[in-house]
Amino acid sequence: MPKRTRFTTWRPLATAATAALLATLLTPVAAQAAPRGSEPVYSYGNAIREAVWVDTGLDGDRDGKTDRVAVDIVRPRETARQGRKVPVIMDASPYYSCCGRGNESQKKTYDAQGRVAQMPLYYDNYFVPRGYAFVGVDLAGTNRSDGCVDVGGRSDVQSAKAVVDWLNGRAKAYTSRTGTTRAQAGWTNGRTGMIGKSWDGTIANGVAATGVKGLKTIVPISAISSWYDYYFQQGAPLYDSGPEWLSDYVDSPDARAKCGAVQQKLVDGAPRTGDWTPLWSERDYVKAARKVKASVFLVHGMQDLNVRMKHVGQWWDALAKNGVDRKIWLSQTGHVDPFDFRRATWVETLHRWFDHELMGYDNGIDREPMADIERAPDQWATSAVWPPSGTRATTLRPGPGTRPGVGTLGLHRGHGTENFTDDPARSEIDWAAQIDQPTPEKAGFVTGPLTRDLRLSGSSEVTVTATPSTPTAHLSAVLVDIGPATIRDYADGGEGITTLTDRTCWGASTAGDSSCFKGTKAKTTDVDYTVVSRGWADLGNHASDHKGSPLTPGKRYTITLDLAATDHVVPKGHRLALIVAGTDKDLIDPPADTPELTLDLSRSSARVPFVGGATAFARATTGPAYATPDATVLDGVREPRTAHRVPEASQ
């Protein structure tokens, strides 16, 4: 990967007069005793709370008027009186009224004057006393905004981009939804950071991909980088519905009445064939990564089966290619906010990140390790860069073993064939549990016990040459760490956390907006194996990721499946397995037929990014001759729950 560039530290100028106000200044000055971070010196209870409606310039609901999106603002009153301008932290969301935010599903509430009383989450409670404004944006078609939800498209992205433009003096806003009185943003310096989990973080990705001026950083948590990859992977459908279902899920009653044309456009533009269409091009932020000027602090769960880790690998690599300043946290959880799996460290780190990126404090966060990775529940390691220096893709070859369907995995080209029959009732959990015994629905290939630890870091790919017996066939490929471990129980309802009854407080509170949230702890389980990375494809997409075609039974096809990014250490004594099968129950939909597939082992392989490359793999797999263990059933997590159709749905 390209060498990491250093952050450009923003340092505001300070006059002699303002230097006297050092104790309450929002930004550091060139002084030996300059503060290292913002402090909670402003009143949250006395903060200004107001609402404006920003004109997006679009007419998504086709009512003859440009759409206005509602923007609720909480900002320090003292800085306004002193004429000092503040930076902005913004969360643009479709969930503020329909579904709620965070582990406790908080919604916006309002006072009698229509001003926000409760802003969900802790961002306003914590950061407004420290000299930031917090802005909560209702995406078009949701809550108090005009327009229509178009699920990651132009309307969604413009809903938030227009607000960044208004904060920087380039767009119009009004004091009411229908009035003509203009609202100005003279209280801000325009420096904006966007944050949010899932759909909210996805919008942050999309706005950053426009290159809008004034957006200085984004913090996407469990976020989508390309909406096609939320619904499909290489033609294989991940859900039994398309974006029109999601749009209807979050639409306001007003939008449902007006947005039938947008709904139909979503239906027509996202056929269940899995073919790429212009609708998906509009919602692919990866291709526009070259426009990103904001720094990116990315957070994701490596066992997220809602917004899957493929979104991380392709977005991260594109940002790296374009020299974007980056930081990343990878947890063992599913679709979970870091506030709920590493709360104290997260709030401190986020505070320092925003102080550096938005206020210009030279607090050293840009010189710290790029990556934090959860190795075991609540046990974290760091990497100076990610993936680490010395990581190289290594080609592994599947080979035949002493039992049908129970093969070997090594550096030398295999020979012969293996057969399996798609069974939509079976999943990766079933395949891994029976890795050492022949079963008709999978082909497994395993190393011997490792003689030293082996670290995978980044995205893998598996090339399969297969002959189907039917005109349709879906493929799954998974990498599995075979060996005992205690992991976060990502298949549980909390996706790796348990919510407690006690509360911890993060910032100031008012009668209508508490900063205190229920605590959490790791929900763990003991397993005999851990699925490390997954990938799926429709074999009909063998010639193109973007378009499928019927298969000719009996004809051989070659396809390369993209496996999700990960960072995992396979410990000494464990084994590494590659499993190739058909439908992964509840994670992809089955094909129209029930194919039998024959794998050509000499033409199949896996490219896996090992720290230390092929040399590290060879050293870790050098040992005495290994005999396949007795056929026993291994314990893993329970069956993954039916895949979500809502990017936010979680614990």
Secondary structure as GFF3:
##gff-version 3
##sequence-region A 1 651
A	DSSP	alpha_helix	16	19	.	.	.	ID=ss1
A	DSSP	three_ten_helix	22	24	.	.	.	ID=ss2
A	DSSP	beta_strand	48	55	.	.	.	ID=ss3
A	DSSP	beta_strand	68	75	.	.	.	ID=ss4
A	DSSP	alpha_helix	77	82	.	.	.	ID=ss5
A	DSSP	beta_strand	86	93	.	.	.	ID=ss6
A	DSSP	beta_strand	109	110	.	.	.	ID=ss7
A	DSSP	beta_strand	116	118	.	.	.	ID=ss8
A	DSSP	alpha_helix	123	127	.	.	.	ID=ss9
A	DSSP	three_ten_helix	128	130	.	.	.	ID=ss10
A	DSSP	beta_strand	133	138	.	.	.	ID=ss11
A	DSSP	alpha_helix	154	167	.	.	.	ID=ss12
A	DSSP	beta_strand	173	174	.	.	.	ID=ss13
A	DSSP	beta_strand	188	197	.	.	.	ID=ss14
A	DSSP	alpha_helix	199	208	.	.	.	ID=ss15
A	DSSP	beta_strand	215	221	.	.	.	ID=ss16
A	DSSP	alpha_helix	228	231	.	.	.	ID=ss17
A	DSSP	beta_strand	232	233	.	.	.	ID=ss18
A	DSSP	beta_strand	236	237	.	.	.	ID=ss19
A	DSSP	alpha_helix	243	250	.	.	.	ID=ss20
A	DSSP	alpha_helix	253	258	.	.	.	ID=ss21
A	DSSP	alpha_helix	260	269	.	.	.	ID=ss22
A	DSSP	alpha_helix	278	282	.	.	.	ID=ss23
A	DSSP	three_ten_helix	286	291	.	.	.	ID=ss24
A	DSSP	beta_strand	295	301	.	.	.	ID=ss25
A	DSSP	alpha_helix	310	321	.	.	.	ID=ss26
A	DSSP	beta_strand	326	331	.	.	.	ID=ss27
A	DSSP	three_ten_helix	338	340	.	.	.	ID=ss28
A	DSSP	alpha_helix	343	354	.	.	.	ID=ss29
A	DSSP	pi_helix	355	359	.	.	.	ID=ss30
A	DSSP	three_ten_helix	365	367	.	.	.	ID=ss31
A	DSSP	beta_strand	371	376	.	.	.	ID=ss32
A	DSSP	beta_strand	379	383	.	.	.	ID=ss33
A	DSSP	beta_strand	391	403	.	.	.	ID=ss34
A	DSSP	beta_strand	406	410	.	.	.	ID=ss35
A	DSSP	beta_strand	417	421	.	.	.	ID=ss36
A	DSSP	alpha_helix	428	433	.	.	.	ID=ss37
A	DSSP	beta_strand	442	446	.	.	.	ID=ss38
A	DSSP	beta_strand	454	458	.	.	.	ID=ss39
A	DSSP	beta_strand	461	468	.	.	.	ID=ss40
A	DSSP	beta_strand	474	488	.	.	.	ID=ss41
A	DSSP	beta_strand	497	505	.	.	.	ID=ss42
A	DSSP	beta_strand	516	522	.	.	.	ID=ss43
A	DSSP	beta_strand	524	538	.	.	.	ID=ss44
A	DSSP	three_ten_helix	539	541	.	.	.	ID=ss45
A	DSSP	beta_strand	557	562	.	.	.	ID=ss46
A	DSSP	beta_strand	566	570	.	.	.	ID=ss47
A	DSSP	beta_strand	575	581	.	.	.	ID=ss48
A	DSSP	beta_strand	596	600	.	.	.	ID=ss49
A	DSSP	three_ten_helix	601	603	.	.	.	ID=ss50
A	DSSP	beta_strand	605	611	.	.	.	ID=ss51
A	DSSP	alpha_helix	613	620	.	.	.	ID=ss52
###
